[in-house]
Amino acid sequence: MTEHQPTPEQAPEPIEDRAARIISDLMDMLAEHPEYHGSGPIDEGFKFLLEREQAQKRRELEDQIAINLHKLSNFALRLRMERAPDFSTDDEEIELTRRLKLEGLSWRWSNDMFDPKIEVYKPGEEE
């Protein structure tokens, strides 16, 4: 039995060549984003791209949640959250936050430990 020898196309890329290619690809990706004005270390570029990717994924998730919950009124969302088991209302919280923000409002849980309710308020006008 003969051992399989990699062809030149399959041979591992030397680490120096791979690193240079990755950095070149990163710089090309950064050049595509006009809001990136960094000229600092390469890690700033990685951080910038990672933050952009995370923001895009969050927007996509929020859009999907809005589609899934679009038939519920704000009142129905609040009731659903108040009646749900602890820590099971992530989607509803994201959607209620998004909707209220459009109206310049926010929400919080009341201080009642035995029957917490959602309180809607205008930021800056809290008690």
Backbone as a printed PyTorch tensor [residue, N CA C, xyz], in Angstrom:
tensor([[[  0.8460,  -1.1700,   0.0000],
         [  0.0000,   0.0000,   0.0000],
         [  0.8940,   1.2370,   0.0000]],

        [[  0.5790,   2.1470,  -0.8880],
         [  1.3760,   3.3690,  -0.9660],
         [  0.6550,   4.4900,  -0.2630]],

        [[  1.4270,   5.3300,   0.3310],
         [  0.8730,   6.4880,   1.0240],
         [  0.4750,   7.5410,  -0.0030]],

        [[ -0.6340,   8.1820,   0.2300],
         [ -1.1100,   9.2260,  -0.6900],
         [ -0.2330,  10.4710,  -0.5310]],

        [[  0.3480,  10.9050,  -1.6140],
         [  1.1630,  12.1140,  -1.6230],
         [  0.3350,  13.2510,  -2.2000]],

        [[  0.2630,  14.4020,  -1.5220],
         [ -0.5270,  15.5010,  -2.0690],
         [  0.0870,  16.0200,  -3.3630]],

        [[ -0.8100,  16.3680,  -4.2860],
         [ -0.3650,  16.9990,  -5.5230],
         [ -0.0120,  18.4370,  -5.1940]],

        [[  0.6780,  19.1320,  -6.1110],
         [  1.0190,  20.5400,  -5.8160],
         [ -0.2040,  21.3820,  -5.4860]],

        [[ -1.3670,  21.0830,  -6.0980],
         [ -2.5830,  21.8600,  -5.7950],
         [ -3.0850,  21.5850,  -4.3790]],

        [[ -2.8040,  20.3700,  -3.8550],
         [ -3.2850,  19.9860,  -2.5330],
         [ -2.2560,  20.2510,  -1.4370]],

        [[ -1.0470,  20.5590,  -1.8120],
         [  0.0050,  20.7680,  -0.8230],
         [ -0.3650,  21.9230,   0.0900]],

        [[ -0.0670,  21.7970,   1.3760],
         [ -0.4030,  22.8910,   2.2880],
         [  0.3170,  24.1780,   1.8890]],

        [[ -0.4330,  25.2430,   2.0330],
         [  0.1200,  26.5630,   1.7220],
         [  1.0940,  26.9600,   2.8250]],

        [[  2.2620,  27.4580,   2.4750],
         [  3.1930,  27.9010,   3.5260],
         [  2.5210,  28.9680,   4.3990]],

        [[  2.7900,  28.9020,   5.6760],
         [  2.1380,  29.7880,   6.6440],
         [  2.3520,  31.2590,   6.3160]],

        [[  3.5210,  31.6120,   5.8230],
         [  3.7810,  33.0210,   5.4950],
         [  2.8900,  33.4680,   4.3420]],

        [[  2.7100,  32.5950,   3.3340],
         [  1.8590,  32.9320,   2.1940],
         [  0.4000,  33.0430,   2.6250]],

        [[ -0.0080,  32.1160,   3.4960],
         [ -1.4020,  32.1300,   3.9700],
         [ -1.6830,  33.4040,   4.7670]],

        [[ -0.7660,  33.7710,   5.6490],
         [ -0.9320,  34.9850,   6.4580],
         [ -0.9990,  36.2160,   5.5580]],

        [[ -0.1310,  36.2830,   4.5700],
         [ -0.1310,  37.4340,   3.6570],
         [ -1.4360,  37.4960,   2.8780]],

        [[ -1.9560,  36.3260,   2.4630],
         [ -3.2190,  36.2940,   1.7140],
         [ -4.3810,  36.7310,   2.5970]],

        [[ -4.4160,  36.2650,   3.8360],
         [ -5.4950,  36.6410,   4.7580],
         [ -5.4780,  38.1450,   5.0070]],

        [[ -4.3190,  38.7130,   5.2450],
         [ -4.2080,  40.1550,   5.4800],
         [ -4.6340,  40.9290,   4.2390]],

        [[ -4.2260,  40.4550,   3.0800],
         [ -4.6140,  41.1170,   1.8320],
         [ -6.1320,  41.0660,   1.6470]],

        [[ -6.7320,  39.8950,   1.9160],
         [ -8.1870,  39.7600,   1.8020],
         [ -8.9000,  40.6880,   2.7850]],

        [[ -8.3790,  40.7700,   3.9970],
         [ -8.9680,  41.6590,   4.9980],
         [ -8.9130,  43.1110,   4.5390]],

        [[ -7.7900,  43.5220,   4.0440],
         [ -7.6490,  44.9110,   3.5920],
         [ -8.5960,  45.1910,   2.4180]],

        [[ -8.7770,  44.2090,   1.5290],
         [ -9.7380,  44.3690,   0.4330],
         [-11.1580,  44.5200,   0.9740]],

        [[-11.5010,  43.7040,   1.9900],
         [-12.8440,  43.7950,   2.5690],
         [-13.0420,  45.1440,   3.2450]],

        [[-12.0370,  45.6250,   3.9490],
         [-12.1450,  46.9260,   4.6150],
         [-12.3010,  48.0520,   3.5990]],

        [[-11.6170,  47.9330,   2.4620],
         [-11.6970,  48.9680,   1.4330],
         [-13.1120,  49.0850,   0.8800]],

        [[-13.9040,  48.0120,   0.9890],
         [-15.2790,  48.0250,   0.4920],
         [-16.2240,  48.7840,   1.4180]],

        [[-15.7960,  49.1260,   2.6080],
         [-16.6580,  49.7900,   3.5920],
         [-16.2120,  51.2370,   3.7570]],

        [[-16.9120,  52.1640,   3.0980],
         [-16.4750,  53.5610,   3.1380],
         [-16.5020,  54.1770,   4.5320]],

        [[-17.2950,  53.6180,   5.4580],
         [-17.3410,  54.2110,   6.7970],
         [-16.1460,  53.8010,   7.6500]],

        [[-15.3320,  52.8510,   7.1640],
         [-14.1190,  52.4820,   7.8980],
         [-13.0060,  53.4160,   7.4700]],

        [[-12.5030,  54.1790,   8.4350],
         [-11.4450,  55.1430,   8.1370],
         [-10.1750,  54.7940,   8.8920]],

        [[-10.0750,  53.5390,   9.3040],
         [ -8.9300,  53.1380,  10.1140],
         [ -7.6510,  53.0610,   9.3120]],

        [[ -6.6280,  53.4790,   9.9360],
         [ -5.3050,  53.3160,   9.3430],
         [ -4.3880,  52.7170,  10.3900]],

        [[ -5.0140,  52.2280,  11.4720],
         [ -4.2400,  51.6900,  12.5880],
         [ -3.9390,  50.2220,  12.4020]],

        [[ -3.6720,  49.5580,  13.5030],
         [ -3.2880,  48.1470,  13.4600],
         [ -4.3730,  47.2900,  12.8150]],

        [[ -3.9720,  46.1520,  12.3060],
         [ -4.8760,  45.2520,  11.6120],
         [ -5.9990,  44.7700,  12.5290]],

        [[ -5.7530,  44.6680,  13.8570],
         [ -6.7960,  44.2030,  14.7570],
         [ -7.9610,  45.1790,  14.8110]],

        [[ -7.7290,  46.4580,  14.5550],
         [ -8.8310,  47.4160,  14.4700],
         [ -9.7230,  47.0790,  13.2830]],

        [[ -9.1130,  46.6410,  12.2070],
         [ -9.8880,  46.2370,  11.0350],
         [-10.7200,  45.0070,  11.3040]],

        [[-10.1380,  44.0190,  11.9890],
         [-10.8960,  42.8250,  12.3560],
         [-12.0630,  43.1980,  13.2540]],

        [[-11.8220,  44.0540,  14.2280],
         [-12.8730,  44.4730,  15.1600],
         [-13.9960,  45.1820,  14.4060]],

        [[-13.6320,  46.0560,  13.4830],
         [-14.6160,  46.7780,  12.6840],
         [-15.5010,  45.8060,  11.9090]],

        [[-14.8760,  44.8390,  11.2210],
         [-15.6450,  43.8820,  10.4240],
         [-16.5170,  43.0010,  11.3050]],

        [[-16.0080,  42.5880,  12.4420],
         [-16.7800,  41.7590,  13.3570],
         [-18.0000,  42.5230,  13.8770]],

        [[-17.8160,  43.7750,  14.2570],
         [-18.9420,  44.5810,  14.7380],
         [-19.9880,  44.7690,  13.6530]],

        [[-19.5430,  45.0090,  12.4200],
         [-20.4910,  45.1510,  11.3050],
         [-21.2650,  43.8550,  11.0760]],

        [[-20.5740,  42.7260,  11.1330],
         [-21.2230,  41.4370,  10.9230],
         [-22.2330,  41.1550,  12.0270]],

        [[-21.8610,  41.4350,  13.2720],
         [-22.7720,  41.2100,  14.3880],
         [-23.9940,  42.1160,  14.2870]],

        [[-23.8000,  43.3610,  13.8950],
         [-24.9230,  44.2930,  13.7370],
         [-25.8570,  43.8070,  12.6350]],

        [[-25.3050,  43.3030,  11.5510],
         [-26.1230,  42.7940,  10.4460],
         [-26.9260,  41.5750,  10.8970]],

        [[-26.3030,  40.6730,  11.6280],
         [-27.0070,  39.4860,  12.1160],
         [-28.1150,  39.8790,  13.0840]],

        [[-27.8410,  40.8780,  13.9250],
         [-28.8700,  41.3380,  14.8720],
         [-30.0570,  41.9380,  14.1270]],

        [[-29.7820,  42.7390,  13.0840],
         [-30.8730,  43.3160,  12.2900],
         [-31.7050,  42.2200,  11.6320]],

        [[-31.0390,  41.1990,  11.1040],
         [-31.7540,  40.0880,  10.4750],
         [-32.6200,  39.3530,  11.4900]],

        [[-32.0910,  39.1280,  12.6970],
         [-32.8560,  38.4730,  13.7520],
         [-34.0460,  39.3250,  14.1660]],

        [[-33.8390,  40.6220,  14.3540],
         [-34.9410,  41.5130,  14.7330],
         [-36.0140,  41.5440,  13.6510]],

        [[-35.6080,  41.5370,  12.3780],
         [-36.5820,  41.5080,  11.2770],
         [-37.4070,  40.2280,  11.3180]],

        [[-36.7600,  39.0840,  11.5750],
         [-37.4830,  37.8130,  11.6330],
         [-38.4460,  37.7900,  12.8160]],

        [[-38.0200,  38.3230,  13.9540],
         [-38.8920,  38.3790,  15.1290],
         [-40.1040,  39.2630,  14.8330]],

        [[-39.8820,  40.4040,  14.1910],
         [-40.9910,  41.3060,  13.8490],
         [-41.9910,  40.5980,  12.9390]],

        [[-41.4950,  39.8280,  11.9790],
         [-42.3920,  39.0750,  11.0840],
         [-43.1830,  38.0500,  11.8840]],

        [[-42.5130,  37.3320,  12.7770],
         [-43.1780,  36.2820,  13.5520],
         [-44.2280,  36.8290,  14.5080]],

        [[-44.0260,  38.0330,  15.0340],
         [-44.9300,  38.5890,  16.0520],
         [-45.7820,  39.7430,  15.5280]],

        [[-45.8270,  39.9420,  14.2250],
         [-46.5000,  41.1270,  13.6760],
         [-47.9970,  41.1760,  13.9650]],

        [[-48.6320,  40.0450,  14.2100],
         [-50.0780,  40.0420,  14.4490],
         [-50.4470,  40.4220,  15.8790]],

        [[-49.4510,  40.4390,  16.7730],
         [-49.7380,  40.7610,  18.1750],
         [-49.6590,  42.2670,  18.4050]],

        [[-50.6260,  42.7950,  19.1390],
         [-50.5730,  44.2040,  19.5330],
         [-49.5520,  44.3640,  20.6550]],

        [[-49.2070,  45.6020,  20.9670],
         [-48.2990,  45.8510,  22.0870],
         [-48.8830,  45.3010,  23.3830]],

        [[-50.1880,  45.4730,  23.5540],
         [-50.8550,  44.9780,  24.7530],
         [-50.7530,  43.4580,  24.8320]],

        [[-50.9750,  42.7740,  23.6990],
         [-50.8850,  41.3090,  23.6720],
         [-49.4530,  40.8390,  23.9540]],

        [[-48.4730,  41.5630,  23.4360],
         [-47.0770,  41.2280,  23.7290],
         [-46.8000,  41.3320,  25.2250]],

        [[-47.2880,  42.4110,  25.8240],
         [-47.0810,  42.6150,  27.2610],
         [-47.7270,  41.4970,  28.0760]],

        [[-48.9640,  41.1400,  27.7410],
         [-49.6450,  40.0640,  28.4680],
         [-48.9000,  38.7410,  28.3150]],

        [[-48.4600,  38.4820,  27.1140],
         [-47.7150,  37.2480,  26.8460],
         [-46.4430,  37.1870,  27.6850]],

        [[-45.7520,  38.3140,  27.7980],
         [-44.5280,  38.3710,  28.5920],
         [-44.8300,  38.2110,  30.0780]],

        [[-45.8840,  38.8550,  30.5480],
         [-46.2160,  38.8080,  31.9700],
         [-46.6640,  37.4150,  32.4060]],

        [[-47.2520,  36.6680,  31.4980],
         [-47.7730,  35.3450,  31.8410],
         [-46.7840,  34.2120,  31.5530]],

        [[-45.6990,  34.4900,  30.8940],
         [-44.7360,  33.4580,  30.4970],
         [-43.8310,  33.0630,  31.6570]],

        [[-43.2840,  31.8390,  31.5900],
         [-42.2860,  31.4460,  32.5920],
         [-41.0610,  32.3660,  32.5010]],

        [[-40.3230,  32.4340,  33.5720],
         [-39.1150,  33.2810,  33.6050],
         [-38.1760,  32.9550,  32.4520]],

        [[-37.5860,  33.9830,  31.9190],
         [-36.5430,  33.8880,  30.8960],
         [-37.0000,  33.1800,  29.6130]],

        [[-38.2770,  33.2760,  29.2710],
         [-38.7510,  32.6250,  28.0510],
         [-39.3730,  33.6220,  27.0750]],

        [[-39.0680,  34.8960,  27.2470],
         [-39.7260,  35.9090,  26.4230],
         [-38.7390,  36.7590,  25.6300]],

        [[-37.6170,  36.2030,  25.2610],
         [-36.5910,  36.9850,  24.5600],
         [-37.1330,  37.6510,  23.2940]],

        [[-37.8290,  36.8820,  22.4520],
         [-38.3450,  37.4420,  21.2040],
         [-39.3440,  38.5620,  21.4690]],

        [[-40.2450,  38.3280,  22.4180],
         [-41.2410,  39.3470,  22.7490],
         [-40.5750,  40.6090,  23.2930]],

        [[-39.5540,  40.4470,  24.1080],
         [-38.8450,  41.6050,  24.6580],
         [-38.1740,  42.4130,  23.5550]],

        [[-37.5570,  41.7290,  22.6210],
         [-36.9060,  42.4250,  21.4990],
         [-37.9410,  43.1870,  20.6830]],

        [[-39.0700,  42.5620,  20.3980],
         [-40.0960,  43.2130,  19.5680],
         [-40.7630,  44.3720,  20.3080]],

        [[-41.0760,  44.1990,  21.5880],
         [-41.6900,  45.2960,  22.3460],
         [-40.7210,  46.4710,  22.4420]],

        [[-39.4640,  46.1890,  22.6830],
         [-38.4470,  47.2440,  22.7450],
         [-38.3770,  47.9960,  21.4250]],

        [[-38.3660,  47.2560,  20.3150],
         [-38.2870,  47.8770,  18.9880],
         [-39.4950,  48.7810,  18.7300]],

        [[-40.6900,  48.2690,  19.0240],
         [-41.9130,  49.0430,  18.7750],
         [-41.9770,  50.3050,  19.6370]],

        [[-41.6790,  50.1560,  20.9210],
         [-41.7640,  51.3100,  21.8160],
         [-40.7110,  52.3580,  21.4770]],

        [[-39.5400,  51.9200,  21.0560],
         [-38.4770,  52.8550,  20.6850],
         [-38.9370,  53.7570,  19.5400]],

        [[-39.7130,  53.2040,  18.6160],
         [-40.2370,  54.0010,  17.4950],
         [-41.1460,  55.1260,  17.9810]],

        [[-41.7410,  54.9380,  19.1600],
         [-42.6390,  55.9440,  19.7450],
         [-41.9330,  56.7850,  20.8030]],

        [[-40.6270,  56.5790,  20.9750],
         [-39.8880,  57.3320,  21.9890],
         [-40.1490,  56.8350,  23.3970]],

        [[-40.5640,  55.5680,  23.5080],
         [-40.8860,  54.9940,  24.8070],
         [-39.9590,  53.8210,  25.1090]],

        [[-40.0400,  53.3530,  26.3510],
         [-39.2900,  52.1840,  26.7690],
         [-40.1470,  51.4070,  27.7520]],

        [[-39.6330,  50.3010,  28.2650],
         [-40.3820,  49.5150,  29.2440],
         [-39.4340,  48.9380,  30.2800]],

        [[-40.0160,  48.5100,  31.3900],
         [-39.2710,  47.8530,  32.4640],
         [-40.2570,  46.9780,  33.2380]],

        [[-39.6840,  46.0550,  33.9950],
         [-40.5160,  45.2340,  34.8730],
         [-40.8080,  46.0270,  36.1450]],

        [[-42.0140,  45.8700,  36.6870],
         [-42.3590,  46.5130,  37.9570],
         [-41.5670,  45.8420,  39.0800]],

        [[-41.5750,  46.4550,  40.2430],
         [-40.8400,  45.9190,  41.3920],
         [-41.6030,  44.8500,  42.1550]],

        [[-42.7980,  44.4950,  41.7170],
         [-43.6130,  43.4850,  42.3950],
         [-43.0100,  42.1020,  42.1600]],

        [[-42.4340,  41.5040,  43.1940],
         [-41.7670,  40.2080,  43.0380],
         [-42.7370,  39.0640,  42.7950]],

        [[-43.9990,  39.2000,  43.2280],
         [-44.9470,  38.0950,  43.1320],
         [-45.8460,  38.1880,  41.9090]],

        [[-46.0080,  39.3720,  41.3680],
         [-46.8380,  39.5460,  40.1700],
         [-46.2730,  40.7000,  39.3410]],

        [[-45.0810,  40.5060,  38.7680],
         [-44.4510,  41.5990,  38.0250],
         [-45.2520,  41.9550,  36.7690]],

        [[-45.3390,  43.2280,  36.5210],
         [-46.0370,  43.7500,  35.3430],
         [-45.0630,  44.6030,  34.5440]],

        [[-45.3910,  44.7880,  33.2990],
         [-44.5600,  45.6300,  32.4400],
         [-45.0610,  47.0610,  32.5550]],

        [[-44.1290,  47.9640,  32.7920],
         [-44.4470,  49.3810,  32.8660],
         [-43.8270,  50.0660,  31.6570]],

        [[-44.6470,  50.7990,  30.9330],
         [-44.1620,  51.5650,  29.7890],
         [-43.9380,  52.9910,  30.2630]],

        [[-42.8280,  53.5830,  29.8680],
         [-42.5050,  54.9420,  30.2990],
         [-41.7330,  55.6720,  29.2040]],

        [[-41.6860,  56.9910,  29.3700],
         [-40.9130,  57.8130,  28.4630],
         [-39.5560,  58.0630,  29.1210]],

        [[-38.4560,  57.6510,  28.4620],
         [-37.1470,  57.8670,  29.0570],
         [-36.9120,  59.3410,  29.3900]],

        [[-36.3560,  59.5780,  30.5520],
         [-36.1280,  60.9480,  31.0070],
         [-37.2500,  61.4400,  31.8890]],

        [[-38.3750,  60.7400,  31.8910],
         [-39.5140,  61.1250,  32.7160],
         [-39.8230,  60.0510,  33.7450]],

        [[-38.8210,  59.2220,  34.0790],
         [-39.0280,  58.1870,  35.0810],
         [-39.2180,  58.8240,  36.4460]],

        [[-39.8190,  58.0590,  37.3290],
         [-40.0540,  58.5610,  38.6970],
         [-38.7570,  58.7220,  39.4330]]])
